[in-house]
Structure formats: C-alpha cells, structure tokens
Amino acid sequence: MNPHKPKIRLAVVSPFLDKRHGSERIITEWLAHLPDEFELHIYSQHVEDFDHSRFILHRIPKLPGPHLFNFLWWLVANRFSRYCDKRFRGLRHDLVFSSGTNCLDADAICVHIVFAEYLRQVATSMQFGKNSLREWPRLLHRKIYYTVALAMERRTYGNDETSLVAYSRKSAEELKKYYGREERIPVLHLGLDHGIFNIAARSALRESARKELQLPPEQFTLILVGNDWRNKGVPALLAALVELRDLEIGLLIVTREDSSSCRQLVAEKKLSDRVVLLPPRKDIEFYYAAADAYAGPSLQDSYGIPPAEAMACGLPVIVSAAAGVSEIVTNGEDGMILDDPTNIAKLAEVIRHLYENKEFCKQLGKKASETARRYTWESNGRELAAIFEEILRRKSGYEARTLTQEL
C-alpha cells in the first residue's frame, strides 16, 4: 500500500454483524479481509466477532419490539445518522456498501437473497390454511415483513445506478429475470476458514462429538444446518427417511429457529428416535465431525455456506440445484446434486447409495475437501476490493462529468 495515498472511506450499512448468522458472517469475513487501504465506518446496531481496531462504529439505537418495527426504524435511523455525520462532522464517505436491502442510497449492495424468487418458492407454505392457528400471528408478521422487503428490493435492485454483488450465478440470473439487470454482475463464491474446516480437525473431533451427542456407533448420520427449515428442505428429507426406515440412518438438524412445528412433523412421521434437533454453536465443526454426510435439499438458496463447510471437512454432500453452492459441486465427483429437491424417491435413492457404498462415500468426501480448498476469505477480500475500486472509478468519472456540465 502507498503510504501517501488517501484511504478509501467506506460506509458499511448493516443492522448487525457477527459470525453466528449466515449473511452477517459473510459480510464480517469480507470486511475483515479487505486491504488496509479501506477505512471502514460501520453503521450498525450491534457488532461482534470483529477486530474493533479495524473499523469505526457508528452505533444506531435498536427499537424494542417486533423485528418489522425495528427494521422500519432502522431504515430511517441509519440514513439520518449518516446525514448528521456528513452535515455536522464533515465526514464524507467515498462509497456506501449495504448488506442486503438495508438502505436506499447504497453505491453497492451484497445480494443475500432475491425475495421475489424466494416468495415464489414458499408461496404455498405461507398460506394461512397450510398452518395451524397458533402459527398465524407469526405468519402474519412474516407476510408484512416480506412485503416491505420486496418493496425495498424493487427500489434498490431495480436501480441501475446501484452496483450489485452476488454469491452465485443463480442469483445473478434471478436479478436479470425480476429486475432487468442485464449487466454482468460480479459473483463471489464464498470463502471458508480452512484452519477450522478440514479433514484432520473433523477426524480428531469425531469420537468425542458422537459420544456427546449419544449417536449409535453403527448409525449413518446425516446433518442439515440452517434456519427456515421448510425452505431448507426438511419436509423432503424427513419423507426420504421414512422411505429408508429399513436402514440405520439418523439426522441432525441444527437451527436457531423455533423448532416446535418441526418437532411436530418429526413426531407425525414417527422419526423421533432418528432425528435430533440441535441449537447452533460457535464451533459448528463439532456437529460436522459427528456426521457422515450433509443433506441439503433446499427449495431456494442464494448460496448455502454449511454444505461448503461440510465439504471442507471431508463430508460427502447432497445439495439442491436450487442452491447457489451447487455451482462449486460436480455431480458424482465431489458431491451429489438434486435437480428437483422435492423428488423424495430420488433423494432417498441418493442417501441409500451413500449408505451402501462406503468407498464411494469416502472418495466423494475427499474430493469435496479438495474442491473446497479453492475458496478462501482472503481471495473474497481481494475480489471485493477490486469491485469497490471499479465502482469508485465509475463514480468519480460520473461526478467529474456532472461538474463539467454544470460549469
């Protein structure tokens, strides 16, 4: 870095940042691996798991109550905070980067999800008639929140002046389909911490993990990690386990979501002796160590980092073609891809094949680990820096042209 070159002042807008939530963890890792030429100003309600010497925090107060109310407050408060910094402190940002649709004036947005496509996929499960009465208040809140999110998405993703960054080619195609974004949208396949997620670490943890989770020694254990369990494909996975009742196969579901309705479905399928619901933990590799394969028949997923982490640990993975992570998988070589995640018979067939072919399972996991090593947070940081610098060049050129026109 040139010591005489001024730093690029980047305003990062995100309600919270940590490494316990999927999209927030990604932004945290990306920012942590940006070159030192960036001066980070984070506008957020809460930040953890991030070296505080790397950024300046502009804390936005959090409004108590339902998530929807806080989100609406957030949209106003973060914009007002940045305005005050500029108006009264002379703090001018070179670029504004938003984690998702969290502000209307971002120069660049990381696209975590295309809500228009997500809502199309989950429309049936969002019907009141498909849910019990006790689920209706939560469902109503989700419907209102999704309506607001979709309106924000139309406003921001549909603005050609805002640069978008995606995790997958799948998301880029959805942005073209719903919002007419014809330009080439940069895609950053997500990195991994290979010091944590690797075959050696998984092997060292395996015995203690299975013992602590009280898994039968001979049980072939699947794992699925994520929230929004319906979208992650849990119903299809449970149905496949019913088809495979003759085999000693178990399932670990790791989620922070309210699991009462999921437990009810497990009980209805008479799978309570085979399915274990677990809370997230910071050392998520502990759960991967206890498993024999990852199964993720997602209905829709912009990427899906848990399958990639499982790959790095040497687990064979089953992923959906509807998940962006399938773009780093070669079917039958380093993972298995489901063209239709709702095809129960095919899902059961793939699981049975892994169960009955131990050598194939082992080789699939080994190849998966080799593939996963190509993806690092360090490379993501360099790629993101290049994207920001290109946006800044375009922005500077636009501002220069505007000034010339005014003169």
N, C-alpha and C positions, 0 to 999 in steps of 0.2 A: 504493500500500500504506500502511495506517495504521501509523506507526512505534511506536505504543503497543500494538498488537495482537500477542499472542504468536504465534510461528511455529508452523506445524503440523509436528510431528516425525514424519517418515515413515521407517519401516524398509523398505528395499528388499532383497529376498532373491533373489539370482541367482548361480549358480556362477561365471560370468564375464560381463563386459560389454566389448564392443568394437564397432567398426564394420565388422569383416570377416566377421561371421556374421549371418545374416538376422534371427532373432528377437532376438538380443542387440543388434544395431544399432538395432532399433526401440525397445527399452527405453531404450537410451542416448540416442537422439534425444528421446524423450518426456520423460525426466528433465531433459535439458539445456534443454528449453523450458518446464518448469514455472515458474510465477511465483515470485518471491523469497520469498513468504510460506511456502514449504516449506523445512524444514531436513532435508536428506537424509542418512540414515545407511545406507550400503550394506554389506551383509554378503555378501562375495564372496571367491573365491579369487584372482581376477585382474581388474583393471580397467585399460583403456587407452582412448585416443581420447576422453577425457572431462576437462574442466577440473577439476583437483583442488581448486580453490578453491570449487567448487560443492557439495562433499559431504565427509562424514567417513567414511573407510573403516575397516571392522571386518574385518580380513583373517582368512579361515578357511584353515587349512593344507590343502594338497592331498595326497591319498594317492596314492602312485605305483601303477602297475598298470593293469589294465583299467578302462574307463570305468564299468562296472557297480559295481565295488568302491568307486570314488571317489564315485559317486552315493549309495550306501548310507551311506557315511561322512558325506557332506555333509548328509544328512537329519538325522542326529544332531547333527553339529558346529554347524550354523548355529543350531539350536534352543537348544543348550547355551550358545553364545556370547551369544545374546540374553537368555537367562535370567540369566547371570552379570552382564551389563550392568545388568539391572534389579535384581537382588538385591544386588549389591555396589557398584554405582556410582550407583544411583538413577536410571538412565536409562530413563524410561518413554516408549514410543512411542505416538503418537496413533493411527497406522494401520500395519498391516503389509501391504506390497504385494509379491506374488510374481510373478516372471517365469516363468509356467508352473507346473506342479505341483512346486514345489521346497520347499514346507513345508506342514505340516498345519494351521497356525493362522493363515493369512493372512486379513485382512479383505477383500482384493481380489486377484484373480488375472487376469493377462492371458492369454487363451486363444490360444496359438500354434497348437495343433493339437488335434483331438478324436481321440485314439488309437483309440477304438472304431471310428470310421468309417475311419480310415487302415488299420487292420489288416484290416477287411473288404475294402478295395480291393486290398491287397497279399497277401492270404492265399495265392493260387496261387504267386506268386513266392517265398514264404517256405518252400515245401515242399522238403525235402531232395532229393527226386527231380528237382526242377527246377534243381538247382545241381550243379556239379562237386564232386568230393571235396575239392579244395583250398579250396572256399568254405565247407565245413561248419563248421569252428571259428568263423569269423566269424558264420555264420548262427546257430549255437547261442547265441553271445553276444548277438546281436540278439534272439533269441526270449526269452531270460531277461530282458534289459533291458526289452523291450516288455511282458512280463508284469508286471514291477514297476511300470512306468509306467502301465499300465492299472489296476492296483490303486490307485495314488496318485490317478489320475483319478477313479475311482469314489468314493474317500473325499472328495476335495476338491470336484469339480464337483457331486457329489450332495448336498453340504451347503448347504441353503438359506440358512444364515447367512453364507456366503461370497459376496461380490459378484463377478460375472464381467464382464470387458470383452473384447469380440471385435473382430476386424478386419473381419468381414464378416457379412452376414445369413445366409449359408450356415452359418457356424459356430454362430450363434445357433440356427438350426433343428436342427442336429445335437445341440446341448446339450439342446434340448427333446426330441428323439427318444430319446436314450440315457439322459438323466439327469432327465427330467421337469421341466426348468427352464422353467416356464410364464410367468415374469415377463418383462417387456421388458428384454432385455439390451442395454446401450449398445454401439453399433458405431462404431468409429473407423476409417474408411477411411484408409489410411496416407499420410503426407505425403512430400514429396520436397524435395531441396535444388535449387532451380531455378537457383542460381548455378552449379551444376556440370552439371546435366542440362538442356540446352536446344539448340535447333536451331543457333544460331550457333557454340557450342562444338563441336558434332559436325562441322559443316562445316569448321571450322578444323583439326580433327584428322584428317579423313578421309584425305587423301592420305598423310600420314606413317604412319597406322595400317595402311592397306592395303599400303603398301610394306614396313613392318617385318614384317608377317605373310605377306608374299610371296603375296598374293592376285592371281590373274589379273585384268587390267583389266576384262574383259567379264563376269566371273563375278558372278552374282546370289547374294549371300551371306546365309544365314540365321544367326541366333545363338540359342543357348539357354544360360541361366545358372542353375546350381543343383546341389545335391547330390542323392543318392538318384536317380540317373539313370533308373532304371526307372520310379519314380513320376512323374518329370518328363515322361515320355512319349518318351524317346529311342528305344525299340524301334519305336514307331509312326512316328516321324519318319524313322528310317533306312529303314523299309519304304516310306514315301512317296517318299524319294529314289530308291529302286530303280525305282519306277513312273515317275519323272521323269528317267531316265537320258539321255533324248534332249535334255535342256536343260542349259545350263551353269549349274548350281546347286551351291553349296558350303554347308558347315555348320561353324560354330564352336561347340564345346561347352566351356563354361567351368565347371570343377568342381574342388573340392579333394578329392573322393572318390578312392579307389584306382581308377584307370581301366583296370586290366588286363582285367577282364571286358568292359568297354565296348569296348575296342580289339579284343578277340577278336570281338565281334559285328560291329563295323565291317568287319573283315577277312573274316568269313564272307559279308557282304553285298557284298563286292568294292567297297567305297566308300572305301578308304584314300586314294585320290587326291582325294577330295572332302570328307572330314571331318577337321577339325583339333581335337584336344583340347588345351585350354589351362588353365594354372593361374590362379587368381584374382589380381587385382592391385588395389591400393587405388584407382587411377584407372580403375575399371571402365568409365567413359565412353569410354576409349580403344578398348575392344572394340566398344562400340555404334557408334562412329564408323566402324569398318571394315565394318559390316554394312549390309544393305539392308532387312532385315525381321527381326522377332523371331518365333520359332515356339515356343510352349509348350503342347503337348497334354497337360497334367498329368492324371493319374488322380485325384488328390486334392490340394488345396492350400488351406489356410485363407485365404491371400491370394495372395502371389506378387509381391514387390516388383520384381524385374527387369523384367517386362513394363511396369510403370508407369514405371520409369526410362527404358525404351526409348521409351515414348510421349512422355515429356517431351523426349527427344532428337529427336523427329520421325520415329521409325521406325514404319511400319505394323506392327501386332502381330496374331498369331493366338493366341488364348487358349482355354482349355477352360472350358466351363460349370461344370466341377467345381472351378474355381479361383475364390476369392473376388474376385480382381481383375477378373473378368468383370462384376462389379456396377457398375464405373465405365465400362464399354465399351458403346457402342450398335452392334450388329452392322451392318456395312456402311457406317457413318458415320465412326467413329473407330477402328475395329478390326474384326476378324473373330472370331466366337465359334463354337467347335465344340461342338455338342450332345453328340456322342459322340467323345471323344478317341481311341477305338480304331478308328474308322472310317477305314481307310487311304485308301480311294478318295476320300472327302470331303476329307481333309487334303491329299492330292495335288492335288485339283481347286482348292482354295483357293490353294495355293502357285503352281500354274500360272497362275491368274488374276492374281496379283500380278506374276508374272514377265512375262506377256504384255501387261499393261495398265499401262504406266509412269505415265500421267497419273493413273489411279485410285490407284495406289500412292502417288504424291506427295501427292494430296489427302487420302488416308487418314492419312498421316503428319502432315500439317499440322493436321488436325482432332484427331488424337491429342494433339499438343502443347498445343493449346488446352484440351482436357479435363483433361490432367494438371496444368495451372497452378492448377486449383481446389483442389488438395490440398497442404497445407504442414505442416511440423513445428510451426510456430508455432500453427496452429489446433488441432493434436493436443494440444499442451501446455495450451492454454486449456480444451479439452474434458475432458481428463483431470483437470485441477484441479477443474473443476465436479463431476465424478463423485466425486472424493475428498471434497470438501466435503459432498456429499449423503450419502455413506456415514458421514461423521463426525457429521452431524446425526442420522441414524438411530441410530447407535451411542450418542451422548450421550443421546438420548431413552430408549433401552433401559436404559442404566446408571442413569439418573435414576429410571425406573420400578422397577428392581430394588432400588435403595436405599430407596425409599419403602415398598416391600413388606416389606423387612427391618425397617424402623423400626416 
